[in-house]
């Protein structure tokens, strides 16, 4: 409605003004909670308001035009190819740029230029490479006896301990391992190690094995190179029977450029599911970028989320490449200094952010105990805050600065020059009430071109000096002791969840490299040598034992679900870090050669303490310098900001956890 003649249209409140803040709070009442936690976000209240209103409007439009997100996210029930009651096949596709669609043994799509294009349905549930074919073909998967899940989903764990896994490399043999192999051989190991969650990588079908599963060609198909869909269901069901939560590594940040067996050029145009022109291509990844504002793209991606939840009973997702989604610059060439202006404004792709909000809304509406994790290196504020506050709705984000810090210290600094304050800062630098998954290393550090922590620490000596029949060399001794300390302090101080990539828990030797032309298609490095931990004559068992007992102690004491630790000491000269969390007292001596007798450590608690984890114990490859029968008594002597303190013997390169035994369990 036009303003009356002679009157002016009321001006919008100035950005960052009190009026603008009041308007934002009126539209998003729970935003007040977010701004209370972080007042520095107040100048950006309008950004949260706009994002929330956009999310709400699209959700409303879905309700008005599609009957709600529940129906909208069931696209796989009508799109693609389905068998009718009379045995015939029914086909429905969205191909706006096509002139016609014909069903043969495969699709044939006719472009507007008259070109005949062979395509696989974007909704294909099972594809395989048959014989010597280069491309994948759609196969109608309709088993006579479909797998029926026997076990209910586990409840959301209070403390998340994630075992990052890849089915194909899970065998020590130089071949692609199967779902069956993982179910029978790897799941029991994961359970024994004390992990309560697995993150399965490279499940969504990808034509190029060496892409590590990040160049998806068929989004609804479980990779056929490991076995059948029913065998994947059995894997998930078996994990559930062990009380293990199963997350899928979902890739909605980009897609493979393949056309005959991928989404690219599906209707003969460079758009359809993607942005047209240069905006539709990721220059660094050489892949296609989704047009998140497109109605049918939203249907496709949200339905894809639901498919994995419903058909395979996954318990949540780790969203890959979130930084690329959040910004028009995709994070390329950005340092992300922490200046809040980097997270708001025109550089943010609010269509992609709205999609992520919709995805989180759908996931947590369908299954409230589901878990979602964002792989975001930028540190966008409120990404893991509730949608009702204007946030992204994720449960956790990956603490991606931590592994970089450990690699930097090991590569660039002598042990005696490690900065204790900088280590603590890196491990504790996270947003209040936004939960993080801490990790010392993931699959990224294991890939060829980089090294695992164990390999950085011990390198070539891992081939010759890991036998218990040979005395410790200085390199192996240092490597084993620091490997344990790094992982424990990351576990205990770095977040509200913990992640480990398969095999790294025992210091898996060598790197990870998939078969490709550059290595003569070799599978030698595309495997995990779990048998090394079963050999009593090798020292890998010590690291495996420590990882197991660290996880089991966390299960019992729950430090990951406890409030952030109170760090009472970060002594640069002594190389000591001490902190309390979940009623436990953690003490780390990173000094390469100095041990301390009667070292005073502060604590909030009076009473008697006992050792509950000692990295120097014999079963962990330590030097057995501590007597576990010792009782430690705190006294009312203030130290480092704590009302009580106690005296301990803390040997060099040792991590120690003490528990107050006077407290009720």
C-alpha positions as CSV (number, residue, x, y, z in Angstrom):
1,X,0.0,0.0,0.0
2,X,1.5,3.4,-1.0
3,X,2.1,6.1,1.6
4,X,-0.5,8.9,1.6
5,X,0.4,12.0,-0.5
6,X,2.6,14.4,1.4
7,X,3.8,11.8,3.9
8,X,7.2,10.0,4.0
9,X,7.7,6.2,4.3
10,X,9.0,5.5,7.8
11,X,12.7,4.8,7.6
12,X,14.1,1.4,8.7
13,X,15.9,1.5,12.0
14,X,19.6,2.1,11.5
15,X,21.7,-1.1,11.6
16,X,23.0,-1.7,15.1
17,X,20.7,0.8,16.7
18,X,18.5,0.2,19.8
19,X,15.4,0.3,17.5
20,X,16.9,-2.3,15.2
21,X,17.8,-4.5,18.2
22,X,14.3,-4.2,19.6
23,X,12.8,-5.1,16.2
24,X,15.0,-8.2,16.0
25,X,14.1,-9.3,19.5
26,X,10.4,-8.9,18.7
27,X,10.7,-11.2,15.7
28,X,13.1,-13.7,17.4
29,X,12.4,-13.6,21.1
30,X,14.9,-16.3,22.0
31,X,17.6,-14.3,20.4
32,X,17.9,-12.5,23.7
33,X,19.5,-15.6,25.2
34,X,22.2,-15.7,22.5
35,X,22.9,-12.0,23.0
36,X,23.1,-12.4,26.7
37,X,25.7,-15.1,26.3
38,X,27.7,-13.0,23.8
39,X,26.8,-9.3,23.9
40,X,29.3,-8.6,21.1
41,X,26.8,-10.1,18.7
42,X,24.3,-7.2,19.4
43,X,25.4,-5.2,16.3
44,X,24.5,-8.2,14.2
45,X,21.0,-8.8,15.7
46,X,19.4,-7.9,12.4
47,X,21.4,-10.6,10.6
48,X,20.1,-13.2,12.9
49,X,16.6,-11.8,12.5
50,X,16.8,-11.9,8.7
51,X,18.2,-15.5,8.8
52,X,15.5,-16.7,11.1
53,X,12.7,-15.0,9.2
54,X,14.0,-16.5,5.9
55,X,14.0,-20.0,7.5
56,X,10.5,-19.4,8.9
57,X,9.2,-18.2,5.6
58,X,10.5,-21.1,3.6
59,X,9.2,-23.5,6.2
60,X,5.8,-21.8,6.0
61,X,5.9,-21.9,2.1
62,X,6.6,-25.7,2.3
63,X,3.6,-26.1,4.5
64,X,1.4,-24.1,2.3
65,X,2.5,-25.6,-1.0
66,X,3.6,-29.1,-0.1
67,X,1.6,-30.0,3.0
68,X,4.5,-29.6,5.4
69,X,8.2,-30.6,5.6
70,X,7.2,-34.1,6.6
71,X,5.7,-34.7,3.2
72,X,8.2,-32.5,1.3
73,X,11.1,-34.6,2.6
74,X,9.7,-37.8,1.3
75,X,10.6,-37.0,-2.3
76,X,12.2,-40.5,-2.7
77,X,8.7,-42.0,-2.4
78,X,7.6,-40.5,-5.7
79,X,10.7,-39.3,-7.6
80,X,13.0,-41.8,-9.3
81,X,11.9,-45.2,-10.4
82,X,9.4,-47.3,-8.4
83,X,7.7,-50.7,-8.9
84,X,3.9,-50.5,-9.2
85,X,1.5,-52.9,-7.7
86,X,1.0,-54.6,-11.0
87,X,4.7,-55.2,-11.4
88,X,5.3,-52.3,-13.8
89,X,7.8,-49.5,-13.3
90,X,6.8,-45.9,-12.6
91,X,9.3,-43.0,-13.3
92,X,9.2,-39.4,-12.2
93,X,12.0,-36.9,-12.7
94,X,12.6,-33.2,-12.5
95,X,14.6,-32.1,-15.5
96,X,13.6,-28.5,-16.4
97,X,16.1,-28.1,-19.2
98,X,15.2,-31.3,-21.0
99,X,13.0,-31.7,-24.1
100,X,12.0,-35.3,-23.2
101,X,12.8,-38.2,-20.9
102,X,12.7,-41.8,-22.1
103,X,13.1,-45.0,-20.0
104,X,15.2,-47.7,-21.6
105,X,17.6,-50.0,-19.7
106,X,19.0,-46.6,-18.5
107,X,17.6,-43.1,-19.0
108,X,17.9,-41.5,-22.2
109,X,17.3,-37.8,-21.9
110,X,16.9,-35.7,-25.0
111,X,18.3,-32.2,-24.6
112,X,16.7,-29.1,-26.3
113,X,19.5,-29.2,-28.9
114,X,18.4,-32.8,-29.8
115,X,21.4,-34.5,-28.2
116,X,20.7,-37.9,-26.7
117,X,22.1,-38.1,-23.1
118,X,22.4,-41.3,-21.1
119,X,21.7,-40.6,-17.4
120,X,21.2,-42.3,-14.1
121,X,18.2,-41.1,-12.0
122,X,19.4,-38.7,-9.3
123,X,17.2,-40.7,-6.9
124,X,18.7,-44.1,-7.8
125,X,19.0,-46.3,-4.6
126,X,21.6,-48.7,-5.9
127,X,24.2,-48.3,-8.6
128,X,27.2,-50.5,-9.5
129,X,30.0,-50.6,-12.0
130,X,29.5,-53.8,-14.0
131,X,32.3,-55.7,-15.7
132,X,34.9,-53.4,-17.2
133,X,32.5,-50.5,-17.4
134,X,33.9,-47.1,-16.5
135,X,30.6,-45.6,-15.5
136,X,28.1,-46.8,-12.9
137,X,24.8,-48.2,-13.9
138,X,21.5,-48.1,-12.1
139,X,20.3,-51.4,-10.7
140,X,16.8,-52.0,-9.4
141,X,17.5,-53.2,-5.8
142,X,14.4,-55.1,-4.7
143,X,15.5,-58.0,-2.5
144,X,13.0,-60.8,-1.9
145,X,13.8,-60.7,1.8
146,X,14.7,-57.1,2.8
147,X,16.7,-56.6,6.0
148,X,14.6,-56.0,9.0
149,X,16.1,-54.0,11.9
150,X,16.1,-55.8,15.2
151,X,17.5,-53.3,17.6
152,X,16.3,-49.8,18.6
153,X,18.4,-46.7,18.1
154,X,20.6,-45.9,21.1
155,X,19.7,-42.8,23.2
156,X,21.9,-39.8,22.5
157,X,25.0,-40.2,24.6
158,X,25.9,-37.5,27.1
159,X,29.5,-37.8,26.1
160,X,30.2,-38.4,22.5
161,X,33.4,-40.4,21.7
162,X,33.5,-40.9,17.9
163,X,35.5,-43.5,15.9
164,X,35.9,-42.0,12.4
165,X,35.7,-45.0,10.1
166,X,36.1,-45.9,6.4
167,X,34.7,-49.4,5.5
168,X,36.9,-49.9,2.4
169,X,40.2,-49.5,4.2
170,X,39.2,-51.4,7.4
171,X,41.1,-54.6,6.5
172,X,44.9,-55.2,6.6
173,X,44.7,-56.8,3.2
174,X,45.4,-54.9,0.1
175,X,41.8,-54.7,-1.2
176,X,38.5,-53.0,-0.6
177,X,37.0,-54.3,2.6
178,X,33.3,-55.1,2.9
179,X,30.4,-54.0,5.1
180,X,30.4,-57.6,6.4
181,X,34.1,-57.4,7.3
182,X,33.6,-54.2,9.2
183,X,30.6,-55.6,11.0
184,X,32.3,-58.8,12.1
185,X,35.9,-57.5,12.7
186,X,35.9,-53.8,13.3
187,X,32.8,-53.1,15.4
188,X,33.9,-55.4,18.2
189,X,37.2,-53.5,18.4
190,X,35.4,-50.1,18.5
191,X,33.2,-51.4,21.3
192,X,36.2,-52.7,23.2
193,X,38.0,-49.4,22.8
194,X,35.2,-47.6,24.6
195,X,33.9,-45.5,21.7
196,X,30.1,-45.0,21.7
197,X,29.7,-43.5,18.3
198,X,31.1,-44.2,14.8
199,X,31.2,-41.8,11.9
200,X,31.0,-43.7,8.6
201,X,32.8,-42.0,5.7
202,X,32.5,-42.6,2.0
203,X,29.1,-44.4,2.2
204,X,27.2,-42.2,-0.3
205,X,28.1,-43.6,-3.8
206,X,31.2,-42.0,-5.4
207,X,32.6,-43.2,-8.7
208,X,36.2,-42.3,-7.8
209,X,37.4,-44.3,-4.8
210,X,40.4,-42.1,-4.3
211,X,38.1,-39.1,-3.6
212,X,37.7,-40.5,-0.1
213,X,34.0,-40.3,-0.7
214,X,33.8,-36.6,-1.2
215,X,32.9,-36.6,-4.9
216,X,29.4,-37.9,-4.7
217,X,27.8,-39.3,-7.8
218,X,24.6,-41.0,-6.5
219,X,23.3,-39.3,-3.3
220,X,20.7,-42.0,-2.4
221,X,22.8,-45.0,-3.1
222,X,25.0,-46.8,-0.5
223,X,28.4,-47.5,-2.1
224,X,28.2,-50.9,-3.9
225,X,31.9,-51.4,-3.8
226,X,31.6,-52.6,-0.1
227,X,28.5,-54.8,-0.6
228,X,24.7,-54.5,-0.7
229,X,22.3,-52.1,1.0
230,X,21.1,-54.9,3.2
231,X,24.7,-55.5,4.4
232,X,25.0,-51.8,5.3
233,X,21.7,-52.1,7.3
234,X,23.1,-55.1,9.1
235,X,26.2,-53.1,10.0
236,X,24.1,-50.2,11.5
237,X,21.8,-52.6,13.3
238,X,24.7,-54.5,14.8
239,X,26.3,-51.3,16.0
240,X,23.0,-50.4,17.6
241,X,22.9,-53.7,19.4
242,X,26.3,-52.7,21.0
243,X,24.9,-49.4,22.1
244,X,26.9,-47.5,19.4
245,X,25.4,-44.5,17.7
246,X,26.1,-44.3,13.9
247,X,26.6,-41.1,12.1
248,X,26.9,-40.6,8.3
249,X,29.4,-38.3,6.8
250,X,27.0,-36.5,4.5
251,X,28.3,-34.4,1.6
252,X,25.8,-31.7,0.6
253,X,28.4,-29.0,0.1
254,X,29.2,-30.0,-3.5
255,X,28.9,-32.9,-6.0
256,X,31.0,-34.7,-8.6
257,X,31.3,-33.2,-12.0
258,X,30.4,-36.6,-13.5
259,X,27.5,-36.4,-15.9
260,X,26.7,-39.9,-17.1
261,X,26.6,-41.4,-13.6
262,X,26.3,-38.2,-11.6
263,X,24.1,-35.1,-11.2
264,X,26.0,-32.8,-13.5
265,X,24.3,-31.8,-16.7
266,X,21.4,-34.1,-15.8
267,X,18.9,-32.3,-18.0
268,X,21.5,-31.2,-20.6
269,X,22.2,-27.8,-18.9
270,X,24.8,-26.7,-16.4
271,X,22.2,-25.7,-14.0
272,X,19.3,-28.0,-12.9
273,X,20.6,-28.9,-9.4
274,X,23.5,-26.4,-9.5
275,X,24.2,-22.8,-10.0
276,X,24.7,-21.9,-13.7
277,X,28.1,-20.6,-14.9
278,X,31.2,-20.0,-12.8
279,X,29.1,-19.8,-9.5
280,X,28.2,-23.4,-10.0
281,X,31.8,-24.7,-9.9
282,X,34.2,-25.0,-6.9
283,X,37.6,-24.0,-8.3
284,X,39.6,-25.8,-5.7
285,X,37.6,-29.0,-5.6
286,X,36.7,-29.1,-9.3
287,X,33.1,-30.0,-8.4
288,X,29.6,-28.6,-8.7
289,X,27.8,-26.4,-6.2
290,X,24.2,-26.7,-5.3
291,X,21.6,-23.9,-5.9
292,X,20.2,-24.0,-2.4
293,X,17.5,-21.4,-3.2
294,X,15.9,-23.8,-5.8
295,X,12.7,-25.4,-4.6
296,X,13.5,-28.8,-6.1
297,X,17.1,-28.8,-4.9
298,X,15.7,-28.3,-1.3
299,X,13.3,-31.2,-1.9
300,X,16.2,-33.4,-3.2
301,X,18.6,-32.6,-0.3
302,X,16.1,-32.7,2.5
303,X,14.7,-36.0,1.2
304,X,18.3,-37.3,1.0
305,X,18.7,-36.5,4.7
306,X,15.5,-38.3,5.5
307,X,16.3,-41.3,3.3
308,X,19.5,-42.1,5.3
309,X,17.6,-41.6,8.6
310,X,14.7,-43.8,7.7
311,X,16.0,-46.4,5.3
312,X,19.3,-47.1,7.0
313,X,18.5,-45.9,10.6
314,X,21.5,-43.6,10.8
315,X,21.5,-41.6,14.0
316,X,22.7,-38.3,12.6
317,X,25.3,-36.7,10.4
318,X,28.6,-35.0,10.2
319,X,28.1,-32.3,7.5
320,X,31.2,-32.0,5.3
321,X,32.4,-28.8,3.9
322,X,30.2,-26.5,5.8
323,X,32.6,-23.5,5.5
324,X,32.3,-23.8,1.7
325,X,28.5,-23.7,2.0
326,X,28.4,-20.7,4.4
327,X,30.3,-18.2,2.3
328,X,30.2,-17.1,-1.3
329,X,34.1,-17.2,-1.2
330,X,33.8,-20.8,0.1
331,X,36.5,-20.0,2.6
332,X,39.2,-19.9,0.0
333,X,42.0,-17.4,0.7
334,X,40.4,-16.5,4.1
335,X,42.3,-16.5,7.4
336,X,39.2,-16.0,9.6
337,X,40.8,-13.8,12.3
338,X,37.8,-13.9,14.5
339,X,36.5,-10.4,13.6
340,X,32.7,-10.8,13.7
341,X,32.4,-8.8,10.5
342,X,33.8,-11.8,8.7
343,X,30.7,-13.8,9.6
344,X,28.0,-11.4,8.5
345,X,27.2,-9.4,5.5
346,X,27.2,-10.0,1.7
347,X,29.9,-12.7,1.9
348,X,27.5,-15.1,3.7
349,X,25.5,-17.4,1.4
350,X,22.2,-17.2,3.4
351,X,20.5,-19.6,1.0
352,X,22.9,-22.3,2.0
353,X,22.7,-21.3,5.7
354,X,18.9,-21.5,5.5
355,X,19.2,-25.0,4.0
356,X,21.4,-26.1,6.9
357,X,18.8,-24.7,9.3
358,X,16.0,-26.6,7.5
359,X,18.1,-29.8,7.6
360,X,18.8,-29.5,11.3
361,X,15.1,-28.7,11.9
362,X,14.0,-31.8,10.0
363,X,16.6,-34.1,11.6
364,X,15.8,-33.1,15.2
365,X,12.1,-33.0,14.6
366,X,12.1,-36.6,13.2
367,X,14.5,-38.0,15.7
368,X,15.2,-35.7,18.7
369,X,18.1,-37.9,19.8
370,X,19.9,-37.4,16.5
371,X,23.3,-35.7,16.4
372,X,24.6,-33.2,13.8
373,X,28.1,-32.0,13.5
374,X,29.4,-29.1,11.4
375,X,32.8,-29.3,9.7
376,X,33.4,-25.5,9.8
377,X,36.9,-24.0,10.0
378,X,35.6,-20.4,10.1
379,X,34.1,-20.5,13.6
380,X,30.9,-18.8,12.6
381,X,29.1,-17.6,15.8
382,X,25.9,-19.4,16.7
383,X,26.3,-22.2,14.1
384,X,25.7,-24.6,17.0
385,X,23.1,-22.5,18.8
386,X,19.4,-23.4,18.6
387,X,17.4,-22.3,15.5
388,X,14.9,-20.6,17.8
389,X,17.8,-18.2,18.8
390,X,18.6,-17.5,15.1
391,X,21.4,-20.1,15.2
392,X,22.3,-22.9,12.7
393,X,20.9,-25.7,14.9
394,X,23.9,-28.0,14.9
395,X,24.7,-30.0,18.0
396,X,28.5,-29.8,17.6
397,X,31.2,-28.3,15.5
398,X,34.7,-29.8,14.9
399,X,37.5,-28.1,16.8
400,X,39.7,-27.9,13.7
401,X,42.4,-25.7,15.1
402,X,43.6,-28.4,17.6
403,X,45.2,-30.9,15.2
404,X,46.9,-28.0,13.4
405,X,48.4,-26.9,16.7
406,X,49.8,-30.3,17.6
407,X,51.4,-30.7,14.1
408,X,52.9,-27.2,14.4
409,X,54.5,-27.9,17.7
410,X,55.9,-31.2,16.7
411,X,57.3,-29.9,13.3
412,X,58.5,-26.5,14.3
413,X,59.5,-26.5,18.0
414,X,61.8,-28.3,20.3
415,X,60.0,-30.0,23.2
416,X,61.5,-27.6,25.7
417,X,60.1,-24.7,23.7
418,X,56.5,-25.8,23.7
419,X,54.3,-23.0,25.1
420,X,52.0,-24.3,27.8
421,X,49.8,-21.3,27.7
422,X,49.4,-21.5,23.9
423,X,48.4,-25.2,24.2
424,X,45.8,-24.4,26.8
425,X,44.5,-21.5,24.8
426,X,44.0,-23.6,21.7
427,X,42.3,-26.3,23.6
428,X,39.9,-24.0,25.5
429,X,39.2,-21.3,22.8
430,X,35.6,-22.2,22.0
431,X,32.3,-20.4,22.2
432,X,30.3,-20.8,25.4
433,X,27.3,-23.1,25.0
434,X,28.4,-24.1,21.5
435,X,29.7,-27.7,21.8
436,X,32.9,-28.8,20.1
437,X,34.3,-32.2,19.0
438,X,38.0,-32.2,19.9
439,X,40.5,-34.3,18.1
440,X,44.3,-34.6,18.0
441,X,44.1,-35.9,14.4
442,X,41.5,-37.1,11.9
443,X,41.6,-38.6,8.5
444,X,43.0,-35.3,7.1
445,X,46.3,-35.8,8.9
446,X,46.5,-39.5,7.8
447,X,46.4,-38.7,4.1
448,X,49.4,-38.9,1.8
449,X,51.2,-35.7,1.8
450,X,50.8,-35.3,5.6
451,X,51.7,-37.6,8.5
452,X,49.9,-39.0,11.6
453,X,51.1,-37.8,15.0
454,X,52.8,-41.2,15.5
455,X,54.7,-40.8,12.2
456,X,55.7,-37.2,12.9
457,X,57.0,-38.4,16.3
458,X,58.7,-41.6,15.4
459,X,59.0,-41.7,11.6
460,X,61.2,-44.4,10.2
461,X,62.0,-46.0,13.6
462,X,58.4,-47.3,13.6
463,X,59.6,-49.9,11.1
464,X,62.6,-51.1,13.2
465,X,62.2,-50.3,16.9
466,X,58.6,-51.1,17.9
467,X,59.5,-54.5,19.2
468,X,59.3,-55.0,23.0
469,X,62.3,-57.3,22.7
470,X,64.5,-54.3,21.9
471,X,65.2,-51.5,24.4
472,X,63.5,-48.2,24.0
473,X,65.3,-45.8,21.7
474,X,65.0,-42.1,22.6
475,X,62.8,-41.5,19.5
476,X,60.4,-44.3,20.3
477,X,60.3,-43.5,24.0
478,X,59.5,-39.9,23.3
479,X,57.0,-40.8,20.6
480,X,55.0,-43.2,22.7
481,X,54.9,-41.0,25.8
482,X,53.9,-37.8,23.9
483,X,51.3,-39.7,21.8
484,X,49.5,-40.6,25.0
485,X,49.8,-37.2,26.6
486,X,48.6,-35.3,23.5
487,X,45.5,-37.5,23.1
488,X,44.6,-37.3,26.8
489,X,44.9,-33.6,27.1
490,X,42.9,-33.1,23.9
491,X,40.2,-35.5,25.1
492,X,40.0,-33.9,28.6
493,X,40.4,-30.2,27.8
494,X,39.5,-29.7,24.2
495,X,35.8,-30.0,23.9
496,X,32.5,-31.6,24.7
497,X,33.1,-34.6,22.4
498,X,36.1,-36.5,21.1
499,X,37.0,-38.0,17.7
500,X,39.7,-40.4,16.6
501,X,40.3,-41.7,13.1
502,X,40.5,-45.5,12.8
503,X,43.9,-46.9,13.6
504,X,45.4,-43.7,14.9
505,X,44.6,-44.8,18.5
506,X,47.5,-47.2,18.3
507,X,49.8,-45.1,16.3
508,X,49.1,-46.7,12.9
509,X,52.3,-46.6,10.9
510,X,52.6,-45.0,7.5
511,X,50.1,-42.8,5.7
512,X,46.8,-43.3,3.9
513,X,46.8,-43.3,0.1
514,X,44.1,-44.7,-2.2
515,X,44.8,-46.6,-5.4
516,X,45.4,-44.0,-8.2
517,X,47.6,-43.6,-11.3
518,X,50.2,-41.8,-9.2
519,X,50.8,-45.0,-7.1
520,X,50.2,-47.6,-9.8
521,X,46.7,-48.3,-8.5
522,X,48.2,-49.8,-5.3
523,X,46.1,-50.7,-2.2
524,X,49.2,-51.1,0.0
525,X,48.4,-47.8,1.9
526,X,44.6,-48.0,1.6
527,X,44.3,-50.4,4.6
528,X,44.4,-50.5,8.4
529,X,46.8,-52.9,10.1
530,X,44.7,-53.7,13.2
531,X,46.7,-57.0,13.7
532,X,49.6,-54.9,14.9
533,X,47.8,-54.3,18.2
534,X,47.2,-58.1,18.6
535,X,50.9,-58.8,18.5
536,X,52.2,-59.0,22.1
537,X,55.8,-58.5,20.8
538,X,55.0,-55.0,19.4
539,X,54.6,-51.7,21.3
540,X,51.4,-50.7,19.4
541,X,49.4,-52.6,22.0
542,X,50.5,-50.0,24.7
543,X,48.9,-47.1,22.8
544,X,45.8,-49.2,22.1
545,X,45.5,-50.0,25.8
546,X,45.9,-46.4,26.8
547,X,43.2,-45.2,24.4
548,X,40.8,-47.9,25.6
549,X,41.3,-47.0,29.3
550,X,41.1,-43.3,28.6
551,X,37.7,-43.8,27.0
552,X,36.4,-46.1,29.6
553,X,37.4,-43.7,32.4
554,X,35.6,-40.9,30.5
555,X,32.5,-43.2,30.3
556,X,32.7,-43.6,34.1
557,X,33.4,-40.0,35.0
558,X,31.9,-38.0,32.2
559,X,34.3,-35.1,31.7
560,X,33.1,-34.5,28.2
561,X,29.6,-33.7,29.4
562,X,30.9,-31.7,32.4
563,X,31.4,-27.9,32.3
564,X,34.6,-26.6,30.8
565,X,37.7,-27.3,32.9
566,X,39.3,-24.9,35.4
567,X,43.0,-24.6,34.5
568,X,45.0,-23.8,37.6
569,X,48.4,-24.0,36.2
570,X,50.2,-23.6,32.9
571,X,53.8,-23.2,34.0
572,X,56.2,-22.4,31.1
573,X,59.5,-23.2,32.9
574,X,58.3,-26.4,34.5
575,X,56.2,-27.4,31.4
576,X,53.3,-28.3,33.7
577,X,49.6,-28.0,32.9
578,X,47.1,-28.8,35.7
579,X,43.3,-28.5,35.6
580,X,40.1,-29.9,37.1
581,X,37.1,-31.2,35.3
582,X,34.2,-33.5,36.4
583,X,35.7,-33.8,39.8
584,X,39.0,-35.1,38.5
585,X,42.5,-33.5,38.8
586,X,44.5,-33.7,35.6
587,X,48.3,-33.1,35.7
588,X,50.6,-33.1,32.7
589,X,54.4,-32.8,32.7
590,X,55.5,-32.1,29.2
591,X,59.1,-31.4,30.2
592,X,61.5,-33.7,28.2
593,X,63.7,-34.6,31.2
594,X,62.7,-33.0,34.4
595,X,60.6,-34.9,37.0
596,X,59.3,-33.1,40.1
597,X,59.0,-34.5,43.6
598,X,56.5,-32.9,46.1
599,X,55.1,-30.7,43.3
600,X,52.2,-28.6,44.7
601,X,49.0,-28.6,42.6
602,X,45.8,-26.7,43.5
603,X,42.4,-28.3,43.8
604,X,38.9,-27.2,44.8
605,X,38.3,-30.3,46.8
606,X,39.4,-31.5,50.3
607,X,40.1,-35.1,51.0
608,X,41.9,-38.2,49.7
609,X,42.9,-38.7,46.1
610,X,44.0,-41.8,44.2
611,X,45.6,-42.3,40.8
612,X,42.9,-43.5,38.3
613,X,45.0,-43.1,35.1
614,X,48.7,-43.0,34.7
615,X,50.4,-42.8,31.3
616,X,53.6,-44.1,32.9
617,X,52.1,-47.4,33.8
618,X,53.6,-50.6,32.4
619,X,50.5,-51.6,30.4
620,X,50.8,-48.3,28.5
621,X,54.5,-48.6,27.6
622,X,55.6,-46.3,30.5
623,X,58.4,-46.5,32.9
624,X,56.4,-47.4,36.1
625,X,57.7,-44.5,38.2
626,X,54.5,-44.1,40.2
627,X,53.2,-46.2,43.1
628,X,49.4,-46.6,42.5
629,X,48.9,-47.4,46.2
630,X,49.8,-43.9,47.2
631,X,47.2,-41.8,48.9
632,X,47.3,-38.0,48.2
633,X,45.7,-35.8,50.7
634,X,44.7,-32.2,49.9
635,X,45.2,-29.6,52.6
636,X,43.6,-26.1,53.1
637,X,46.5,-24.3,51.6
638,X,45.5,-22.0,48.7
639,X,47.4,-22.5,45.5
640,X,46.9,-21.0,42.0
641,X,43.4,-19.8,42.8
642,X,42.2,-23.0,44.5
643,X,41.3,-23.3,48.2
644,X,43.1,-26.6,48.6
645,X,46.3,-28.2,47.3
646,X,48.3,-31.4,47.4
647,X,51.8,-32.6,46.8
648,X,52.5,-35.1,44.0
649,X,55.4,-36.8,42.3
650,X,55.1,-36.1,38.6
651,X,57.8,-37.6,36.3
652,X,58.8,-36.2,33.0
653,X,56.5,-36.8,30.0
654,X,53.7,-38.2,32.1
655,X,50.0,-37.5,32.3
656,X,48.3,-38.3,35.6
657,X,44.6,-38.2,36.6
658,X,43.7,-38.2,40.3
659,X,40.2,-38.8,41.7
660,X,38.9,-37.7,45.0
661,X,37.8,-40.9,46.6
662,X,35.9,-39.2,49.5
663,X,33.2,-38.0,47.1
664,X,30.2,-40.2,46.5
665,X,30.2,-41.9,43.1
